[in-house]
Amino acid sequence: MIETIRHGDAVIAIILYKDHRLEENQIEFITPNDYYLQLGFMNRPAGYKVVPHIHNPVRRETIGTQEALFIKEGVVEVDFYSFERVYLESRKLSAGDLILLAGAGHGITVLEAAVIVEVKNGPFVLGADKGRFEGIKR
């Protein structure tokens, strides 16, 4: 299953749950072409080959940060906030789930010890990259 979390017209997050499946030899791009991070999902058979290629040095301009979190082990709860820092809703994610945090705000509580892989666009700008705020109290 794929779930999109929205607030008005804005996409806050896209969750790719571990139970999402494709037929063999399919590819599905979950994000629109204008996202800074492109999230694709593939099911390829044994023997499938990706044609050798390079990624050309194409200049891209990004504003803001998108990040993908792969929950390798454990359970986390992700809280979603609007751009105005207002709490919207939460989702629990467990081992095998992946979330793309596409915009606005978020907070994470580790419910069971977790191993998480994070990928985000860079470079990181120390002191300017994050605006921290008080979240909801549990």
N, C-alpha and C positions, 0 to 999 in steps of 0.2 A: 504494500500500500504506500502511496505517496500522499502526504498531506501538506497543503499550503496554508500558512497562518497569515491572515491579512488584517489590516486595520484601515478601513476606508479603501482607497485605491492602492495603498502601499502594501507590498509583500514584505512581511517581517521575516519569515523563515519558510524553508521547504524541508520537510522531513522525509527521508527515505528509510522506511522501516525495514527491518531485517527480513520480513516475510515477502517483500516485493519480488516478483519473478517476471522474467521475460521468456518467450519461446527461444529455443536454441537458434543461435546465429542472428540475434537481433541486437540493435543498439538503440538506446533512447536517451535523448538529451533532455534533461529535466528543466534546465534554465533557459531563459530567452537569450538570444545572441548578444544582447547589450549588457549582460551581467559581467562584472569584473572577473568572477570565477565561473567557469563553465563546468557544470556537473553532468556527467554522462554516466550511463549504466549499460553494461554490455554482458551478453551471454554468448560466449564463443565456444565452439566444439574443439576437441583435441585436434591438433594439426593446423588450426587456423593460424594464419600469419598476417602480421601487420607489415605492409610494405615499408622498407627502410625509408626514412625521411628525416629532414631537419626542420626546425622551426625558424623561419626567417626572422631577422631582427626588425620587426614591425613596431613603429613607435605607437604607443597607446597612452592615453591620458585617463587617469582615474581620479575620482573625487570620493573620498570615504573609503571604508574598509568592509569587505565581505569576508566571512570566515566559514570554513567547513570543519565540523568536529565529527570524528569517527569514534564511537564508543566501542573500544576494543574489549574492555572488561568492566563489569560493575553496572550501577544504576545511577543516573543523575536526573535532576528535575531542572528544566529550563523555564525561567520566567521571562515573559515577553512584555516589553514596554513600548509605548508610543514615542515619537520624536520629542514629545512634551514631557517625557519621563513619567507617564501615567501607566500603572500596571494594567495589563490587558488580560492575560491568561497564562497557563502553564502546561507543560507536557513532560511526562516521564519518558526517558529513553534508556534502553538497556543494551547490553553487548550485541553488536551487529548492526545497530541503528546508526544512521548518519544524518546530520542536520547541516543545512546551509543557512547561516545567519545572514540574511540579505540586506537588512536595513533596520533602523530605529535602535531600540535598546534591548538588552538581555542581561540576565543574571543566572548563575548556575549554582545549584546546591548538590553536593555529592551525597547520595542516599546510601549507597554501598560502595566501598572502596573501588575506585575506577582508574582505568588506564585509557587515556584519551589521546587521539592523534589530531592535531590542529593544523590546518593549512589556510593561509590568508594571503591576500595581495600585499605587497610591500612596495618600497621599503618602509620599515617601521620608523615613525618620527617621534622620538622620545619627548614627552612633555606636551605634545600636540595631538597625539593619536587617540586618546581616550578622554571622555568626560564622565567621571565617576559621580554617582548619586546614591542616596539612600533608597533601598528597595523595600518590598513588602516584608513584614515580619511574619515568621511562621510560628 
